Amino acid sequence: MRRKEAGFIAAQAAIFAAVIALVSLPLQSASETQVSTSSGPNAGPLVLASGVSPEGLQLRMTLNSSSAHLHGAVSGQINVLDTLDRNVTISNLVRNQDVSRWSTYDAGCPSDSVLGFAVFGGRFTAANISAAGSPFQLTPQFISSCGSGGVGWNAVRFLPGGGEAVGAFNASQPNGFFLQVATELNVTTILCNGGVVGNGGFGCSSSYPGLVGYWNYSIPGGGNLGFTSPAFVYFPPGEYTVVAADDWDQYLYATFTVRAADTTLTSSATSDAAACGVGNQVITLNSTEYCADDVANDAAIGSPGYSYFRNDSVTFEGVKFQTICPSSYRGCPGANGSASLVMLGIMRFTMTFPDNTNETASSVIADFSYAQILSNHSDPRAGMLIEITYGAHATTHVYLLVEKQP
């Protein structure tokens, strides 16, 4: 018993650059501000902010969740915001050494001239980060979004009320140039579509919206820069810390957990009219029973590519499932002719619960039998179970899951 709703809603990403004049203002002294924050026992979005520097700048980090299932993703952004009602210009920009060092681990050109991030295995704060060791490599070997260490701005003007700034290289020279950039970095693992110049840098277009694993440079990749590469490693179950920093020595720490996969799966095709409606199934995952409706005929499953409901959304047992498919990626409805090709399967969707709360979840659809995506929301808990069998042909089931009520 489900209701299909028309109208496709796509998320769009806009990247632009413009030549703009930059007027230098006196350099203000920077001070060190550190705020340490990590996830609590309940998984959910993390929104972190540092103090405000003497220049009026604040470092912020947002993660969509403090928890992900195995092969799932935690996504988010970090940015530097001008908190004042006027432009803030920094001349003679001095880079934070961590930001410079991390530019070889993340992929944030050109914003990594003023901010950067790294991901470490374990739970860390400012008190013990010195024991963390080296961060994970988030970009494939030989791929760098910024060449050797970034563009190298030596002055930057922050625009009030937003996440954009004007950066300047050789600002005092006649041949200097000025570029408007987003002072924001996506917190993500970089997977590549070889041979394509994209947002990730030469020969690499980013094809995954979140942290899902890392690259092991000691393993030859054989030219494969995607998730099937022998050099790519999914994050195993455990705790991981994202550390963000900017050139004003402001730091943020956020810990997320990768959960072990639920391995116990039983399914009954017998109708349970009283609990789940005639024609629906009851699926048990680790002793929890879910009402399940197979909507494979209403969905397009990309493997590779984004997956989506053909009619945008499906409502089942009071929970509305609405897929998210960026039109900037080839294969999504309404994608433009120059859209990027996604080199792995991705399902991303929002669940709206009877209490009107919303939760966004996502998963990679790879070469394993089940892609299981469950909400952090409870009463009811909900999610999706995608079953794929690879071979001469693919058999796909897309089960919407809503916790069975007693």
C-alpha positions as CSV (number, residue, x, y, z in Angstrom):
1,M,0.0,0.0,0.0
2,R,2.1,2.8,-1.3
3,R,1.5,6.2,-2.9
4,K,3.6,7.5,-5.8
5,E,4.1,11.2,-6.0
6,A,5.1,13.0,-9.3
7,G,7.7,15.6,-9.7
8,F,11.4,15.0,-9.6
9,I,13.5,17.2,-7.2
10,A,17.2,17.3,-8.0
11,A,20.0,18.7,-6.0
12,Q,22.2,20.9,-8.1
13,A,25.8,22.0,-7.5
14,A,27.1,25.3,-8.9
15,I,30.8,26.0,-9.3
16,F,31.8,29.3,-10.7
17,A,34.8,31.7,-10.9
18,A,34.9,35.4,-11.7
19,V,37.7,38.0,-12.0
20,I,37.2,40.6,-9.3
21,A,39.4,43.5,-8.0
22,L,40.7,43.1,-4.5
23,V,41.4,46.1,-2.3
24,S,44.0,45.3,0.4
25,L,43.3,46.1,4.0
26,P,45.8,46.1,6.9
27,L,46.6,42.6,8.1
28,Q,45.2,41.7,11.5
29,S,46.9,39.4,13.9
30,A,45.6,35.8,14.1
31,S,45.0,34.0,17.3
32,E,44.6,30.3,18.1
33,T,41.2,29.0,18.9
34,Q,40.5,25.3,19.3
35,V,37.1,23.7,19.9
36,S,37.0,19.9,20.4
37,T,33.7,18.2,19.7
38,S,32.9,14.5,19.1
39,S,29.8,12.4,18.6
40,G,27.7,11.2,21.4
41,P,26.1,7.7,21.7
42,N,23.1,8.7,19.5
43,A,23.9,8.9,15.8
44,G,22.7,12.0,14.1
45,P,23.9,15.2,12.4
46,L,26.9,17.0,13.8
47,V,27.1,20.8,13.5
48,L,30.3,22.2,14.9
49,A,31.7,25.8,15.2
50,S,34.9,27.3,16.5
51,G,35.2,30.6,18.3
52,V,35.5,33.8,16.3
53,S,39.0,34.9,15.4
54,P,40.0,38.6,15.9
55,E,39.5,39.0,12.2
56,G,35.8,38.0,12.6
57,L,36.2,34.6,10.9
58,Q,34.7,31.3,12.2
59,L,35.5,27.7,11.2
60,R,32.5,25.5,10.8
61,M,32.0,21.8,10.1
62,T,28.8,19.8,9.4
63,L,28.5,16.1,9.1
64,N,25.2,14.5,8.1
65,S,25.6,11.7,10.7
66,S,28.0,10.5,13.4
67,S,27.3,6.9,12.3
68,A,27.4,4.9,9.1
69,H,27.0,1.2,8.3
70,L,29.7,-0.8,6.6
71,H,30.2,0.4,3.0
72,G,28.0,3.4,3.8
73,A,29.1,7.1,3.9
74,V,29.3,10.1,6.2
75,S,29.2,13.3,4.2
76,G,29.6,16.9,5.1
77,Q,31.3,20.2,4.6
78,I,33.8,22.5,6.3
79,N,33.9,26.2,5.7
80,V,35.2,29.5,6.9
81,L,32.6,32.3,7.3
82,D,32.9,36.0,7.7
83,T,30.7,36.7,10.7
84,L,30.9,40.5,10.3
85,D,28.7,42.8,8.2
86,R,31.6,43.9,6.1
87,N,34.4,42.5,4.0
88,V,37.4,41.0,5.8
89,T,40.7,41.1,3.9
90,I,43.8,39.3,5.0
91,S,47.1,40.4,3.3
92,N,50.3,38.4,3.5
93,L,48.4,35.2,4.1
94,V,50.4,32.7,6.2
95,R,49.3,29.1,5.8
96,N,48.7,26.8,8.7
97,Q,51.2,24.0,8.4
98,D,48.6,21.3,9.0
99,V,46.5,22.8,6.1
100,S,49.5,22.6,3.9
101,R,50.4,19.1,4.9
102,W,46.8,17.8,4.6
103,S,46.5,19.1,1.0
104,T,48.3,15.9,-0.1
105,Y,45.6,13.8,1.7
106,D,42.3,15.5,0.9
107,A,41.2,17.2,-2.3
108,G,40.2,20.8,-1.8
109,C,41.7,23.1,-4.4
110,P,41.4,26.0,-4.3
111,S,39.8,26.4,-0.9
112,D,42.6,24.4,0.8
113,S,44.7,27.6,0.6
114,V,42.8,28.7,3.7
115,L,41.3,25.6,5.2
116,G,41.7,21.8,5.1
117,F,40.7,18.6,6.8
118,A,42.1,15.1,7.5
119,V,40.6,11.8,8.7
120,F,42.3,9.7,11.3
121,G,41.5,6.2,12.6
122,G,40.4,6.3,16.2
123,R,38.8,8.9,18.6
124,F,40.9,12.0,19.0
125,T,40.6,15.5,20.4
126,A,43.1,18.4,20.7
127,A,44.5,16.7,23.8
128,N,45.7,13.5,22.1
129,I,45.8,14.3,18.3
130,S,49.6,14.3,18.4
131,A,49.4,10.5,18.9
132,A,47.1,10.0,15.8
133,G,49.8,9.3,13.3
134,S,49.3,10.0,9.6
135,P,45.8,10.6,8.3
136,F,44.1,8.4,5.7
137,Q,44.8,9.1,2.0
138,L,41.5,10.2,0.6
139,T,42.7,10.7,-3.0
140,P,44.0,8.0,-5.5
141,Q,47.7,7.8,-6.0
142,F,49.2,10.3,-8.5
143,I,46.0,12.4,-8.4
144,S,46.0,15.8,-6.8
145,S,43.4,18.4,-7.2
146,C,45.9,21.2,-6.7
147,G,49.1,20.1,-8.3
148,S,51.8,20.5,-5.7
149,G,50.2,21.9,-2.6
150,G,47.5,24.3,-3.8
151,V,47.1,27.5,-5.6
152,G,49.0,29.5,-3.1
153,W,46.9,32.6,-2.4
154,N,48.9,35.4,-0.6
155,A,45.8,37.5,0.2
156,V,42.2,36.8,0.6
157,R,39.0,38.8,1.0
158,F,36.0,37.2,2.8
159,L,32.6,38.3,1.8
160,P,30.1,38.8,4.6
161,G,27.3,36.4,5.3
162,G,28.4,33.6,3.0
163,G,30.9,31.0,2.2
164,E,32.7,32.8,-0.6
165,A,35.9,34.9,-0.8
166,V,38.1,36.5,-3.3
167,G,41.6,35.1,-3.3
168,A,44.6,36.8,-4.8
169,F,47.9,35.5,-6.1
170,N,50.7,38.0,-6.4
171,A,48.2,40.7,-5.5
172,S,50.8,43.5,-5.5
173,Q,52.2,42.6,-8.9
174,P,50.9,43.8,-12.3
175,N,50.4,40.3,-13.4
176,G,48.6,39.2,-10.2
177,F,45.2,37.6,-10.6
178,F,42.0,37.4,-8.5
179,L,39.5,34.6,-8.3
180,Q,36.2,34.3,-6.5
181,V,36.1,30.9,-4.7
182,A,33.9,29.0,-2.3
183,T,35.5,28.8,1.1
184,E,34.1,25.4,1.6
185,L,35.4,21.8,1.3
186,N,33.4,18.7,0.9
187,V,34.3,16.0,3.4
188,T,34.6,13.1,1.0
189,T,36.7,10.2,-0.3
190,I,37.7,10.8,-3.9
191,L,37.0,8.1,-6.5
192,C,37.9,8.8,-10.1
193,N,36.6,8.4,-13.6
194,G,40.0,8.0,-15.4
195,G,40.6,10.2,-18.4
196,V,38.1,12.9,-17.4
197,V,39.0,16.3,-16.2
198,G,36.7,17.2,-13.4
199,N,36.3,18.8,-10.0
200,G,38.8,16.3,-8.4
201,G,41.6,17.4,-10.7
202,F,43.3,16.3,-13.9
203,G,42.2,12.9,-15.0
204,C,39.8,12.5,-12.1
205,S,36.3,13.6,-11.4
206,S,34.9,13.0,-8.0
207,S,32.3,10.3,-8.0
208,Y,31.3,9.8,-4.4
209,P,29.6,12.2,-2.0
210,G,31.1,11.3,1.3
211,L,33.6,9.4,3.4
212,V,33.4,5.7,2.6
213,G,37.1,4.5,2.6
214,Y,40.7,5.4,1.8
215,W,43.5,4.6,-0.6
216,N,46.4,2.3,0.2
217,Y,49.3,3.6,-1.9
218,S,51.4,0.4,-1.2
219,I,49.0,-1.6,-3.3
220,P,49.2,-1.1,-7.1
221,G,46.0,0.1,-8.4
222,G,46.6,-1.0,-12.0
223,G,45.2,2.2,-13.4
224,N,41.8,1.6,-11.7
225,L,40.9,4.7,-9.7
226,G,37.4,3.6,-8.7
227,F,35.9,1.7,-5.8
228,T,36.8,-1.7,-7.5
229,S,40.5,-0.8,-7.4
230,P,42.6,-3.2,-5.3
231,A,44.1,-0.1,-3.7
232,F,40.8,1.2,-2.4
233,V,39.8,0.1,1.1
234,Y,36.4,0.6,2.7
235,F,36.5,1.9,6.2
236,P,36.3,-1.2,8.5
237,P,34.0,-1.0,11.6
238,G,35.4,1.3,14.2
239,E,35.8,5.0,15.2
240,Y,37.2,7.7,12.9
241,T,37.9,11.4,13.6
242,V,37.6,14.3,11.1
243,V,39.9,17.2,12.0
244,A,39.3,20.5,10.3
245,A,41.7,23.5,10.5
246,D,42.1,27.0,8.9
247,D,44.9,29.4,8.5
248,W,43.8,31.2,11.7
249,D,44.7,28.1,13.8
250,Q,41.1,27.3,14.5
251,Y,40.5,23.5,14.8
252,L,37.4,21.3,15.0
253,Y,37.2,17.6,15.9
254,A,34.3,15.3,15.0
255,T,34.2,11.5,15.6
256,F,32.0,9.1,13.6
257,T,31.5,5.4,13.9
258,V,31.3,2.8,11.1
259,R,29.0,0.0,12.2
260,A,29.4,-3.7,11.4
261,A,27.1,-5.0,8.7
262,D,23.9,-6.6,9.9
263,T,24.5,-10.2,8.8
264,T,21.3,-12.0,9.9
265,L,18.6,-11.7,7.2
266,T,15.5,-13.8,7.0
267,S,12.5,-13.1,4.7
268,S,9.0,-14.3,4.6
269,A,6.8,-13.7,1.5
270,T,3.7,-14.8,3.4
271,S,1.1,-12.0,3.5
272,D,0.7,-10.5,6.9
273,A,-2.4,-8.4,6.4
274,A,-2.9,-7.5,10.0
275,A,0.6,-6.0,10.4
276,C,1.9,-5.0,7.0
277,G,-0.9,-5.1,4.5
278,V,-1.8,-7.7,2.0
279,G,0.9,-8.5,-0.5
280,N,3.8,-7.1,1.5
281,Q,6.6,-9.1,3.1
282,V,8.1,-9.3,6.6
283,I,11.9,-9.1,6.6
284,T,13.9,-9.8,9.8
285,L,17.2,-8.0,10.2
286,N,19.1,-9.0,13.4
287,S,16.0,-10.0,15.2
288,T,14.0,-6.8,14.2
289,E,11.0,-7.4,12.0
290,Y,10.3,-4.9,9.2
291,C,7.3,-4.6,6.9
292,A,8.8,-4.7,3.4
293,D,7.5,-3.6,0.0
294,D,9.5,-4.4,-3.1
295,V,9.5,-1.3,-5.3
296,A,12.0,-2.5,-7.9
297,N,9.6,-1.8,-10.7
298,D,9.3,1.8,-9.6
299,A,13.0,2.4,-9.3
300,A,16.0,2.8,-11.6
301,I,19.1,1.2,-10.0
302,G,22.4,2.6,-11.2
303,S,25.4,0.3,-10.9
304,P,27.3,2.4,-11.8
305,G,25.2,5.5,-11.5
306,Y,22.7,7.2,-9.2
307,S,19.6,5.3,-8.3
308,Y,16.2,7.0,-8.1
309,F,12.4,6.4,-8.0
310,R,10.9,7.1,-11.4
311,N,8.1,9.1,-9.8
312,D,10.4,10.9,-7.3
313,S,8.9,9.4,-4.1
314,V,7.1,6.5,-2.6
315,T,5.1,6.4,0.7
316,F,5.0,3.1,2.6
317,E,3.5,2.5,6.0
318,G,3.4,6.2,6.7
319,V,7.0,6.9,5.8
320,K,7.8,8.9,2.7
321,F,10.9,7.9,0.8
322,Q,12.2,10.5,-1.6
323,T,15.3,9.9,-3.7
324,I,18.0,12.5,-4.3
325,C,19.6,12.5,-7.7
326,P,21.9,15.4,-8.6
327,S,21.2,16.6,-12.2
328,S,24.9,17.3,-12.5
329,Y,25.5,13.6,-12.9
330,R,24.9,11.7,-16.1
331,G,22.0,9.2,-15.8
332,C,19.9,11.3,-13.5
333,P,16.6,12.7,-14.9
334,G,17.2,16.1,-16.3
335,A,21.0,15.9,-16.4
336,N,22.6,18.2,-18.9
337,G,24.7,17.0,-21.8
338,S,28.0,17.8,-20.0
339,A,27.1,15.9,-16.8
340,S,29.7,13.8,-15.1
341,L,29.6,10.0,-15.1
342,V,29.3,8.4,-11.7
343,M,31.6,5.4,-11.6
344,L,29.9,3.5,-8.9
345,G,26.3,2.8,-7.8
346,I,24.8,5.2,-5.3
347,M,21.4,5.3,-3.6
348,R,20.6,8.5,-1.7
349,F,17.2,9.4,-0.2
350,T,15.3,11.3,2.4
351,M,12.8,9.6,4.8
352,T,10.0,11.7,6.2
353,F,8.5,10.1,9.3
354,P,4.9,10.4,10.7
355,D,6.3,12.8,13.3
356,N,7.4,15.1,10.4
357,T,11.1,14.6,11.1
358,N,13.4,14.1,8.1
359,E,16.6,12.0,7.7
360,T,18.8,11.6,4.7
361,A,20.7,8.3,4.2
362,S,22.9,6.9,1.4
363,S,24.8,3.8,0.4
364,V,27.2,2.5,-2.2
365,I,25.7,-0.2,-4.4
366,A,28.7,-2.4,-5.1
367,D,29.5,-6.0,-5.8
368,F,28.0,-7.4,-2.6
369,S,24.6,-9.1,-2.3
370,Y,22.9,-6.6,-0.1
371,A,23.1,-2.8,0.3
372,Q,21.3,-2.2,3.6
373,I,20.4,1.4,4.7
374,L,18.6,1.9,8.0
375,S,17.6,5.1,9.7
376,N,18.8,6.4,13.1
377,H,15.2,7.5,13.7
378,S,13.2,5.0,15.7
379,D,9.6,4.4,16.4
380,P,9.5,3.5,13.7
381,R,12.9,2.7,12.2
382,A,12.9,2.6,8.5
383,G,15.2,2.2,5.5
384,M,15.9,0.3,2.4
385,L,17.4,-3.1,1.4
386,I,18.7,-3.4,-2.1
387,E,19.4,-7.0,-3.3
388,I,21.6,-7.5,-6.4
389,T,22.7,-10.7,-8.0
390,Y,25.5,-10.3,-10.5
391,G,26.0,-12.7,-13.4
392,A,24.8,-13.1,-16.9
393,H,22.0,-10.8,-15.9
394,A,21.2,-8.9,-12.7
395,T,18.2,-9.6,-10.5
396,T,17.3,-6.6,-8.3
397,H,15.0,-6.2,-5.4
398,V,14.5,-2.8,-3.8
399,Y,12.7,-3.3,-0.4
400,L,11.3,-0.3,1.5
401,L,11.5,-1.2,5.2
402,V,9.4,0.2,8.0
403,E,9.6,-1.4,11.5
404,K,6.7,-3.7,12.1
405,Q,4.4,-2.5,14.8
406,P,3.4,-4.9,17.6
